[in-house]
Amino acid sequence: QEKFSPVKYFSIDRVFRNESLDATHLAEFHQVEGVVADRGLTLGHLMGILRQFFTKLGITQLRFKPAYNPYTEPSMEVFSYHKGLKKWVEVGNSGVFRP
């Protein structure tokens, strides 16, 4: 008998990367990572979780774009419209772990 309980894990931490600096790329930023595990979850569930997360941050204009990530399939990037820059900027990346 397999025992399984749905789980949600999240992490927020400061990270650094070697980037050419511009209005949308900084060398230091805060990164949020999360894993939600349950049976029967779909890409639609993931999009709903991301929309809810960003809405709570006050970010409501979102677009989702298919992307490649080596450990998830399907994968997608999340974009939001930045009024100051007058363009869509990437605010996240996500995907569904393969079974």
DSSP file (Angstrom, degrees, kcal/mol; ACC not computed):
  #  RESIDUE AA STRUCTURE BP1 BP2  ACC     N-H-->O    O-->H-N    N-H-->O    O-->H-N    TCO  KAPPA ALPHA  PHI   PSI    X-CA   Y-CA   Z-CA
    1    1 A Q              0   0    0      0, 0.0     2,-0.4     0, 0.0     0, 0.0   0.000 360.0 360.0 360.0 121.4    0.0    0.0    0.0
    2    2 A E        -     0   0    0      2,-0.0     2,-0.5     1,-0.0     0, 0.0  -0.677 360.0-151.9 -83.6 131.0    1.5    3.3   -1.1
    3    3 A K        +     0   0    0     -2,-0.4     2,-0.4     2,-0.0    -1,-0.0  -0.919  23.3 167.1-104.5 126.1    1.1    6.2    1.4
    4    4 A F        -     0   0    0     -2,-0.5    -2,-0.0     2,-0.0    34,-0.0  -0.999  15.4-173.2-141.2 134.1    1.1    9.7   -0.2
    5    5 A S        -     0   0    0     -2,-0.4    32,-0.1    33,-0.0    -2,-0.0  -0.995  33.2-112.4-125.0 132.9    0.1   13.1    1.2
    6    6 A P        -     0   0    0      0, 0.0     2,-0.3     0, 0.0    32,-0.2  -0.353  42.7-170.1 -58.9 143.0   -0.2   16.2   -0.9
    7    7 A V  E     -A   37   0A   0     30,-2.0    30,-2.6     2,-0.0     2,-0.4  -0.946  21.9-160.0-137.5 157.0    2.6   18.7    0.0
    8    8 A K  E     +A   36   0A   0     -2,-0.3     2,-0.4    28,-0.2    28,-0.2  -0.979  14.2 178.6-136.9 123.5    3.5   22.3   -0.7
    9    9 A Y  E     -A   35   0A   0     26,-2.8    26,-2.8    -2,-0.4     2,-0.3  -0.985   2.7-179.9-126.2 137.0    7.1   23.6   -0.1
   10   10 A F  E     -A   34   0A   0     -2,-0.4     2,-0.4    24,-0.2    24,-0.2  -0.981   7.2-170.3-137.4 149.1    8.3   27.1   -0.7
   11   11 A S  E     -A   33   0A   0     22,-2.7    22,-2.7    -2,-0.3     2,-0.4  -0.999   3.1-171.9-139.0 137.4   11.7   28.9   -0.4
   12   12 A I  E     +A   32   0A   0     -2,-0.4     2,-0.3    20,-0.2    20,-0.2  -0.997  24.2 147.0-129.1 127.0   12.6   32.5   -0.6
   13   13 A D  E     -A   31   0A   0     18,-2.0    18,-3.0    -2,-0.4     2,-0.3  -0.991  48.6 -99.1-156.1 159.8   16.3   33.6   -0.6
   14   14 A R  E     -A   30   0A   0     -2,-0.3     2,-0.3    16,-0.2    16,-0.2  -0.663  43.3-175.1 -81.8 134.5   18.7   36.1   -2.0
   15   15 A V  E     -A   29   0A   0     14,-3.1    14,-2.0    -2,-0.3     2,-0.3  -0.884  13.7-149.9-130.4 161.7   20.7   34.9   -5.0
   16   16 A F  E     +A   28   0A   0     -2,-0.3     2,-0.3    12,-0.2    12,-0.2  -0.955  14.8 175.8-129.8 147.4   23.5   36.3   -7.1
   17   17 A R        -     0   0    0     10,-2.1     2,-1.1    -2,-0.3    -2,-0.0  -0.991  38.7-109.7-149.8 155.1   24.4   35.8  -10.8
   18   18 A N        +     0   0    0     -2,-0.3     2,-0.3     2,-0.0     9,-0.1  -0.735  59.8 150.7 -86.0  97.9   27.0   37.0  -13.2
   19   19 A E        -     0   0    0     -2,-1.1     2,-0.6     6,-0.0     8,-0.1  -0.923  55.0-110.5-129.3 150.1   24.8   39.2  -15.5
   20   20 A S        -     0   0    0     -2,-0.3     2,-0.2     6,-0.1     5,-0.0  -0.743  50.5-119.4 -74.3 125.4   25.2   42.2  -17.7
   21   21 A L        +     0   0    0     -2,-0.6     2,-0.3     3,-0.1     5,-0.2  -0.464  51.1 138.8 -75.9 136.7   23.2   44.8  -15.7
   22   22 A D  B >   -B   25   0B   0      3,-1.9     3,-0.8    -2,-0.2    -3,-0.0  -0.867  69.1 -70.1-154.2-170.3   20.2   46.5  -17.3
   23   23 A A  T 3  S+     0   0    0     -2,-0.3     3,-0.1     1,-0.2    -2,-0.1   0.711 132.5  32.9 -64.9 -20.0   16.7   47.6  -16.3
   24   24 A T  T 3  S+     0   0    0      1,-0.2     2,-0.4     2,-0.0    -1,-0.2   0.406 113.0  62.4-116.9   1.6   15.5   43.9  -16.2
   25   25 A H  B <   +B   22   0B   0     -3,-0.8    -3,-1.9    -5,-0.0     2,-0.3  -0.975  56.2 175.1-133.5 120.8   18.6   42.1  -15.0
   26   26 A L        -     0   0    0     -2,-0.4    -6,-0.1    -5,-0.2     3,-0.1  -0.844  36.0-130.4-117.4 157.8   20.4   42.6  -11.7
   27   27 A A  S    S+     0   0    0     -2,-0.3   -10,-2.1     1,-0.2     2,-0.4   0.731  98.1  38.9 -76.7 -22.1   23.4   40.8  -10.2
   28   28 A E  E    S+A   16   0A   0    -12,-0.2     2,-0.3     2,-0.0   -12,-0.2  -0.994  71.9 139.0-131.9 133.9   21.5   40.3   -6.9
   29   29 A F  E     -A   15   0A   0    -14,-2.0   -14,-3.1    -2,-0.4     2,-0.5  -0.966  49.8 -96.1-160.2 171.2   17.8   39.6   -6.4
   30   30 A H  E     -A   14   0A   0     -2,-0.3     2,-0.4   -16,-0.2   -16,-0.2  -0.847  35.7-158.6 -98.9 134.0   15.4   37.5   -4.4
   31   31 A Q  E     -A   13   0A   0    -18,-3.0   -18,-2.0    -2,-0.5     2,-0.5  -0.922   4.3-156.0-116.1 137.4   14.2   34.2   -5.8
   32   32 A V  E     -A   12   0A   0     -2,-0.4     2,-0.4   -20,-0.2   -20,-0.2  -0.943  13.4-177.9-110.4 130.0   11.1   32.3   -4.9
   33   33 A E  E     +A   11   0A   0    -22,-2.7   -22,-2.7    -2,-0.5     2,-0.3  -0.967   4.3 175.8-125.8 145.1   11.0   28.5   -5.5
   34   34 A G  E     -A   10   0A   0     -2,-0.4     2,-0.4   -24,-0.2   -24,-0.2  -0.999  18.3-162.5-149.5 151.2    8.1   26.2   -4.8
   35   35 A V  E     -A    9   0A   0    -26,-2.8   -26,-2.8    -2,-0.3     2,-0.5  -0.996   5.6-173.9-133.0 127.2    7.0   22.6   -5.2
   36   36 A V  E     -A    8   0A   0     -2,-0.4     2,-0.5   -28,-0.2   -28,-0.2  -0.988  10.8-170.1-119.4 121.0    3.4   21.5   -5.0
   37   37 A A  E     +A    7   0A   0    -30,-2.6   -30,-2.0    -2,-0.5     2,-0.3  -0.952  25.2 122.5-119.6 126.3    2.9   17.7   -5.2
   38   38 A D    >   -     0   0    0     -2,-0.5     3,-0.6   -32,-0.2     2,-0.3  -0.958  58.8 -88.5-164.1 168.1   -0.4   16.0   -5.6
   39   39 A R  T 3  S+     0   0    0     -2,-0.3    -2,-0.0     1,-0.2     0, 0.0  -0.637 103.2  17.7 -85.0 144.6   -2.0   13.5   -7.9
   40   40 A G  T 3  S+     0   0    0     -2,-0.3    -1,-0.2     1,-0.2     2,-0.1   0.581  79.4 153.4  78.4  10.2   -3.9   14.7  -11.0
   41   41 A L    <   -     0   0    0     -3,-0.6    -1,-0.2     3,-0.1     2,-0.2  -0.474  22.5-166.9 -73.8 146.6   -2.4   18.2  -11.1
   42   42 A T     >  -     0   0    0     -2,-0.1     4,-1.8     1,-0.1     3,-0.3  -0.707  39.7 -96.1-125.2 174.9   -2.3   19.8  -14.6
   43   43 A L  H  > S+     0   0    0      1,-0.2     4,-2.6    -2,-0.2     5,-0.2   0.855 124.0  60.2 -59.8 -35.1   -0.7   22.8  -16.3
   44   44 A G  H  > S+     0   0    0      1,-0.2     4,-2.0     2,-0.2    -1,-0.2   0.882 102.5  50.9 -60.7 -39.1   -3.9   24.6  -15.7
   45   45 A H  H  > S+     0   0    0     -3,-0.3     4,-2.4     2,-0.2    -1,-0.2   0.921 109.9  50.3 -62.7 -43.9   -3.4   24.1  -11.9
   46   46 A L  H  X S+     0   0    0     -4,-1.8     4,-2.6     1,-0.2    -2,-0.2   0.926 110.0  49.6 -61.0 -45.4    0.1   25.5  -12.2
   47   47 A M  H  X S+     0   0    0     -4,-2.6     4,-2.6     1,-0.2    -1,-0.2   0.892 110.8  50.8 -61.6 -39.2   -1.1   28.6  -14.1
   48   48 A G  H  X S+     0   0    0     -4,-2.0     4,-2.4     2,-0.2    -1,-0.2   0.905 110.1  48.8 -64.9 -42.1   -3.7   29.2  -11.5
   49   49 A I  H  X S+     0   0    0     -4,-2.4     4,-2.5     2,-0.2    -2,-0.2   0.924 113.9  46.8 -62.6 -45.1   -1.2   28.9   -8.6
   50   50 A L  H  X S+     0   0    0     -4,-2.6     4,-2.8     2,-0.2     5,-0.3   0.911 111.6  50.4 -64.9 -42.2    1.1   31.4  -10.4
   51   51 A R  H  X S+     0   0    0     -4,-2.6     4,-2.3    -5,-0.2    -1,-0.2   0.919 112.5  47.5 -61.7 -43.0   -1.7   33.8  -11.2
   52   52 A Q  H  X S+     0   0    0     -4,-2.4     4,-1.9     2,-0.2    -2,-0.2   0.919 112.5  49.7 -63.2 -44.4   -2.8   33.7   -7.5
   53   53 A F  H  X S+     0   0    0     -4,-2.5     4,-0.8     1,-0.2    -2,-0.2   0.952 114.5  42.7 -59.4 -52.5    0.8   34.2   -6.3
   54   54 A F  H ><>S+     0   0    0     -4,-2.8     5,-2.8     1,-0.2     3,-0.6   0.856 110.1  57.0 -67.4 -34.3    1.5   37.2   -8.6
   55   55 A T  H ><5S+     0   0    0     -4,-2.3     3,-1.6    -5,-0.3    -1,-0.2   0.895 102.6  55.2 -61.8 -39.4   -1.9   38.8   -7.9
   56   56 A K  H 3<5S+     0   0    0     -4,-1.9    -1,-0.2     1,-0.3    -2,-0.2   0.747 106.9  51.5 -65.8 -22.0   -1.1   38.8   -4.2
   57   57 A L  T <<5S-     0   0    0     -4,-0.8    -1,-0.3    -3,-0.6    -2,-0.2   0.448 125.1-105.6 -89.0  -1.6    2.1   40.7   -5.1
   58   58 A G  T < 5S+     0   0    0     -3,-1.6     2,-0.8    -4,-0.3    -3,-0.2   0.575  82.4 128.6  88.2  10.2    0.0   43.2   -7.1
   59   59 A I      < +     0   0    0     -5,-2.8    -1,-0.2     1,-0.2    -2,-0.2  -0.874  18.1 152.9-102.0 106.9    1.1   41.9  -10.5
   60   60 A T        +     0   0    0     -2,-0.8     2,-1.1    21,-0.1    -1,-0.2   0.675  46.5  82.4-112.1 -21.8   -2.1   41.2  -12.5
   61   61 A Q        +     0   0    0     20,-0.2    20,-1.0    -6,-0.0     2,-0.3  -0.747  64.2 163.7 -88.4 100.9   -1.1   41.5  -16.2
   62   62 A L  E     -C   80   0C   0     -2,-1.1     2,-0.3    18,-0.2    18,-0.2  -0.894  24.5-173.6-122.9 148.5    0.4   38.1  -16.9
   63   63 A R  E     -C   79   0C   0     16,-2.3    16,-2.9    -2,-0.3     2,-0.4  -0.988  13.9-148.4-133.1 144.7    1.3   36.2  -20.0
   64   64 A F  E     -C   78   0C   0     -2,-0.3    14,-0.2    14,-0.2    -2,-0.0  -0.945  13.7-172.4-115.3 135.3    2.5   32.6  -20.2
   65   65 A K  E     -C   77   0C   0     12,-2.4    12,-2.9    -2,-0.4    -2,-0.0  -0.991  29.8-110.2-129.6 130.9    4.9   31.4  -22.9
   66   66 A P  E     +C   76   0C   0      0, 0.0    10,-0.3     0, 0.0     2,-0.3  -0.275  47.3 170.9 -56.3 144.5    6.0   27.8  -23.6
   67   67 A A  E     -C   75   0C   0      8,-1.9     8,-0.6    27,-0.1     2,-0.5  -0.916  33.6-107.2-147.7 170.1    9.6   27.2  -22.7
   68   68 A Y  E     +     0   0C   0     -2,-0.3     5,-0.1     6,-0.1     8,-0.0  -0.932  33.5 167.9-107.4 127.6   12.2   24.5  -22.3
   69   69 A N  E >   -C   72   0C   0      3,-0.6     3,-0.7    -2,-0.5    -2,-0.0  -0.994  35.2-133.1-130.6 137.6   13.5   23.4  -18.9
   70   70 A P  T 3  S+     0   0    0      0, 0.0    -1,-0.0     0, 0.0     3,-0.0   0.737 101.7  36.6 -66.3 -22.6   15.5   20.2  -18.5
   71   71 A Y  T 3  S+     0   0    0     26,-0.0    27,-0.8    -3,-0.0     2,-0.4   0.454 111.1  59.7-111.4  -1.2   13.6   18.8  -15.6
   72   72 A T  E <   -CD  69  97C   0     -3,-0.7    -3,-0.6    25,-0.2    25,-0.2  -0.953  63.2-147.8-130.5 149.6   10.0   19.8  -16.3
   73   73 A E  E    S+     0   0C   0     23,-3.0     2,-0.2     1,-0.4    22,-0.1  -0.795  86.7  29.6-161.4 116.2    7.6   19.2  -19.1
   74   74 A P  E    S+     0   0C   0      0, 0.0    22,-2.4     0, 0.0    -1,-0.4   0.511  87.5 177.9 -75.7 161.4    5.5   21.1  -19.9
   75   75 A S  E     -CD  67  95C   0     -8,-0.6    -8,-1.9    20,-0.2     2,-0.3  -0.912   5.1-179.3-127.8 155.4    7.5   24.3  -19.0
   76   76 A M  E     -CD  66  94C   0     18,-2.5    18,-2.5    -2,-0.3     2,-0.3  -0.995  23.1-131.6-156.0 151.7    6.6   27.9  -19.3
   77   77 A E  E     -CD  65  93C   0    -12,-2.9   -12,-2.4    -2,-0.3     2,-0.5  -0.738  23.5-138.6 -96.5 151.6    8.0   31.4  -18.7
   78   78 A V  E     -CD  64  92C   0     14,-3.0    13,-3.2    -2,-0.3    14,-1.5  -0.956  20.0-172.1-115.8 129.0    5.8   34.0  -17.0
   79   79 A F  E     -CD  63  90C   0    -16,-2.9   -16,-2.3    -2,-0.5     2,-0.3  -0.896   6.0-168.2-120.1 148.5    5.8   37.6  -18.2
   80   80 A S  E     -CD  62  89C   0      9,-2.4     9,-2.7    -2,-0.3     2,-0.5  -0.977  30.5-108.9-132.3 148.8    4.2   40.8  -16.8
   81   81 A Y  E     - D   0  88C   0    -20,-1.0     2,-0.7    -2,-0.3     7,-0.2  -0.654  27.2-152.0 -79.7 126.2    3.7   44.2  -18.4
   82   82 A H  E  >> - D   0  87C   0      5,-2.8     4,-1.6    -2,-0.5     5,-1.3  -0.879   3.7-162.5-100.3 111.6    6.1   46.8  -16.9
   83   83 A K  T  45S+     0   0    0     -2,-0.7    -1,-0.2     1,-0.2     5,-0.0   0.869  88.2  52.5 -63.5 -38.1    4.5   50.2  -17.2
   84   84 A G  T  45S+     0   0    0      1,-0.2    -1,-0.2     2,-0.1    -2,-0.0   0.900 118.8  34.8 -65.7 -41.3    7.7   52.1  -16.6
   85   85 A L  T  45S-     0   0    0      2,-0.2    -1,-0.2   -62,-0.1    -2,-0.2   0.613 101.1-136.4 -86.4 -13.5    9.6   50.2  -19.3
   86   86 A K  T  <5 +     0   0    0     -4,-1.6     2,-0.3     1,-0.2    -3,-0.2   0.897  70.0  88.1  55.6  44.5    6.5   50.0  -21.5
   87   87 A K  E   <S-D   82   0C   0     -5,-1.3    -5,-2.8    -7,-0.1     2,-0.4  -0.982  84.5 -91.7-159.4 165.2    7.2   46.3  -22.3
   88   88 A W  E     -D   81   0C   0     -2,-0.3     2,-0.3    -7,-0.2    -7,-0.2  -0.685  42.9-170.3 -81.7 131.9    6.6   42.8  -21.2
   89   89 A V  E     -D   80   0C   0     -9,-2.7    -9,-2.4    -2,-0.4     2,-0.3  -0.938  28.3-105.4-125.0 147.6    9.4   41.4  -18.9
   90   90 A E  E     +D   79   0C   0     -2,-0.3   -11,-0.3   -11,-0.2     3,-0.1  -0.551  38.1 168.5 -72.6 129.3   10.0   37.9  -17.6
   91   91 A V  E     +     0   0C   0    -13,-3.2     2,-0.3    -2,-0.3   -12,-0.2   0.407  60.7   1.6-118.6  -4.1    9.0   37.6  -13.9
   92   92 A G  E     -D   78   0C   0    -14,-1.5   -14,-3.0     2,-0.0     2,-0.3  -0.993  48.6-144.4-172.7 167.4    9.2   33.8  -13.6
   93   93 A N  E     +D   77   0C   0     -2,-0.3     2,-0.3   -16,-0.3   -16,-0.2  -0.983  29.4 160.9-140.7 146.8    9.8   30.4  -15.0
   94   94 A S  E     +D   76   0C   0    -18,-2.5   -18,-2.5    -2,-0.3     2,-0.3  -0.948  10.4 170.9-158.3 172.6    7.9   27.2  -14.1
   95   95 A G  E     -D   75   0C   0     -2,-0.3     2,-0.5   -20,-0.3   -20,-0.2  -0.970  35.3 -98.8-178.4 170.4    7.1   23.7  -15.1
   96   96 A V  E     -     0   0C   0    -22,-2.4   -23,-3.0    -2,-0.3   -53,-0.1  -0.910  41.3-121.2-104.8 125.1    5.5   20.4  -14.2
   97   97 A F  E     -D   72   0C   0     -2,-0.5   -25,-0.2   -25,-0.2   -26,-0.0  -0.376  31.9-109.4 -63.1 142.2    7.8   17.6  -13.0
   98   98 A R              0   0    0    -27,-0.8    -1,-0.1     1,-0.1   -27,-0.0  -0.435 360.0 360.0 -68.4 146.0    7.7   14.5  -15.2
   99   99 A P              0   0    0      0, 0.0    -1,-0.1     0, 0.0    -2,-0.1   0.535 360.0 360.0 -58.4 360.0    6.1   11.5  -13.4
